[in-house]
């Protein structure tokens, strides 16, 4: 598994982009994360903008991205809290320029001194992690010509936002 993750991190498969229905993609990802999200004191909120019924992406790869972010968010809330998944369009006038998928938690937050290393392979603050999860997230999102934005406040939580361009065929 470690070798497979490392290969994805260093050279993810070229994404097979197509229009994917947003709601089933989110539902399937939450099903995959069910083992981690069923603990007590964890509230899950989903806010999906009706203007984003579909995403231009590789569904399997974006599920992997969301799963990694969800598992990290749950880990950041050892005493419970709120996990929020938000999907919205970023517009330029009347046209959607990109879609934004955000995974937020009300957890411990990220120390400013380590933010620059978040996407480095093998960097982890977790006792059980390999340090490849966020590196894989970054590689997959870059493969989609997107970007990852991070906003975090120590003691209040973090938000990882995946910005995916609209159909860029």
C-alpha positions as CSV (number, residue, x, y, z in Angstrom):
1,X,0.0,0.0,0.0
2,X,2.8,2.4,0.8
3,X,4.5,1.8,-2.5
4,X,1.2,2.2,-4.4
5,X,0.6,5.5,-2.5
6,X,4.1,6.7,-3.3
7,X,3.6,6.0,-7.0
8,X,0.3,7.9,-7.0
9,X,2.1,10.8,-5.2
10,X,5.0,11.0,-7.6
11,X,3.1,10.4,-10.8
12,X,-0.7,10.1,-10.5
13,X,-2.5,8.4,-13.4
14,X,-3.7,10.9,-16.0
15,X,-7.2,11.8,-14.9
16,X,-10.1,10.5,-17.1
17,X,-12.1,13.7,-17.1
18,X,-15.9,13.5,-17.6
19,X,-19.0,15.1,-16.1
20,X,-19.7,13.5,-12.8
21,X,-22.9,14.0,-10.8
22,X,-22.0,15.8,-7.6
23,X,-24.4,14.2,-5.1
24,X,-23.5,10.5,-5.8
25,X,-19.8,11.4,-5.7
26,X,-20.2,12.9,-2.2
27,X,-22.5,10.1,-1.1
28,X,-20.0,7.4,-2.3
29,X,-17.1,9.1,-0.6
30,X,-19.0,9.4,2.7
31,X,-19.8,5.7,2.4
32,X,-16.1,4.9,2.0
33,X,-15.4,7.1,5.1
34,X,-18.2,5.6,7.2
35,X,-15.8,3.6,9.5
36,X,-14.2,6.9,10.6
37,X,-17.3,9.2,10.6
38,X,-19.6,7.0,12.7
39,X,-18.1,7.8,16.0
40,X,-20.0,9.8,18.6
41,X,-19.8,13.6,18.9
42,X,-19.2,14.0,15.1
43,X,-21.7,16.0,13.1
44,X,-21.5,15.9,9.3
45,X,-22.9,18.8,7.3
46,X,-23.1,18.9,3.5
47,X,-23.8,22.2,1.7
48,X,-24.0,21.6,-2.1
49,X,-24.8,24.6,-4.3
50,X,-27.6,23.7,-6.7
51,X,-25.7,25.4,-9.5
52,X,-23.1,22.6,-9.3
53,X,-25.0,19.4,-10.2
54,X,-21.9,18.0,-12.0
55,X,-18.2,18.3,-11.7
56,X,-15.6,18.0,-14.5
57,X,-13.3,15.4,-13.0
58,X,-12.1,11.9,-12.7
59,X,-14.6,10.5,-10.1
60,X,-12.3,7.9,-8.6
61,X,-9.5,10.4,-8.1
62,X,-11.7,13.1,-6.6
63,X,-13.2,10.5,-4.3
64,X,-9.7,9.6,-3.1
65,X,-8.9,13.3,-2.6
66,X,-12.1,13.8,-0.6
67,X,-11.6,10.6,1.4
68,X,-8.1,11.7,2.4
69,X,-9.3,15.1,3.5
70,X,-12.3,13.7,5.4
71,X,-10.1,11.2,7.3
72,X,-7.6,14.0,8.2
73,X,-10.5,16.2,9.3
74,X,-11.9,13.5,11.6
75,X,-8.4,12.8,13.0
76,X,-8.1,16.5,13.8
77,X,-11.2,16.3,16.0
78,X,-10.4,13.6,18.6
79,X,-13.2,14.8,20.9
80,X,-15.7,15.2,18.1
81,X,-16.9,18.3,16.3
82,X,-18.4,19.3,12.9
83,X,-17.2,18.0,9.6
84,X,-18.5,20.2,6.8
85,X,-18.4,19.5,3.1
86,X,-19.2,22.4,0.8
87,X,-19.6,22.4,-3.0
88,X,-20.0,25.8,-4.8
89,X,-19.2,27.4,-8.1
90,X,-16.8,30.3,-8.5
91,X,-18.1,32.6,-11.1
92,X,-16.7,35.1,-13.6
93,X,-19.8,37.1,-14.5
94,X,-22.5,34.7,-15.6
95,X,-20.1,31.9,-16.3
96,X,-18.8,29.3,-13.8
97,X,-15.0,29.5,-14.0
98,X,-14.4,26.7,-11.5
99,X,-15.9,24.5,-8.9
100,X,-14.9,24.5,-5.2
101,X,-15.0,21.5,-2.9
102,X,-14.2,22.4,0.7
103,X,-13.7,20.0,3.6
104,X,-13.8,21.8,6.9
105,X,-13.4,20.7,10.5
106,X,-13.7,22.2,13.9
107,X,-10.6,20.5,15.1
108,X,-7.1,21.4,16.4
109,X,-6.0,23.5,13.5
110,X,-2.6,23.6,11.8
111,X,0.4,25.3,13.4
112,X,1.6,28.1,11.1
113,X,5.2,26.7,11.1
114,X,4.2,23.4,9.4
115,X,1.8,24.7,6.7
116,X,4.6,25.0,4.1
117,X,5.3,21.3,4.5
118,X,1.7,20.0,4.4
119,X,2.1,18.6,0.9
120,X,5.6,17.2,1.3
121,X,5.7,13.4,0.9
122,X,6.4,11.6,4.2
123,X,5.7,14.7,6.3
124,X,3.2,13.9,9.0
125,X,2.1,15.0,12.4
126,X,0.1,11.9,12.9
127,X,1.5,8.9,14.9
128,X,-0.2,6.5,12.5
129,X,0.1,8.3,9.2
130,X,2.6,7.8,6.4
131,X,2.7,11.4,5.3
132,X,1.4,10.6,1.8
133,X,-2.3,11.6,2.1
134,X,-1.9,15.3,1.4
135,X,0.9,14.7,-1.1
136,X,-1.5,12.5,-3.0
137,X,-4.3,15.1,-2.7
138,X,-2.0,17.7,-4.2
139,X,-0.7,15.6,-7.0
140,X,-4.3,14.5,-8.1
141,X,-5.6,18.1,-7.9
142,X,-2.7,19.3,-10.0
143,X,-3.4,16.6,-12.5
144,X,-6.9,18.1,-12.8
145,X,-5.3,21.5,-13.4
146,X,-6.7,22.7,-10.1
147,X,-5.3,23.9,-6.8
148,X,-5.6,23.3,-3.1
149,X,-6.2,26.1,-0.7
150,X,-5.7,25.8,3.0
151,X,-7.1,28.0,5.7
152,X,-6.5,27.1,9.4
153,X,-6.7,28.6,12.8
154,X,-5.1,26.8,15.7
155,X,-7.7,25.6,18.1
156,X,-10.6,26.4,15.7
157,X,-10.1,24.1,12.8
158,X,-9.1,23.9,9.1
159,X,-10.6,24.1,5.7
160,X,-9.0,22.5,2.6
161,X,-10.6,23.8,-0.6
162,X,-10.1,22.0,-3.9
163,X,-10.6,24.3,-6.8
164,X,-11.3,22.5,-10.1
165,X,-11.6,24.4,-13.4
166,X,-14.8,23.9,-15.4
167,X,-14.6,21.7,-18.5
168,X,-11.2,22.7,-19.9
169,X,-11.2,20.4,-22.9
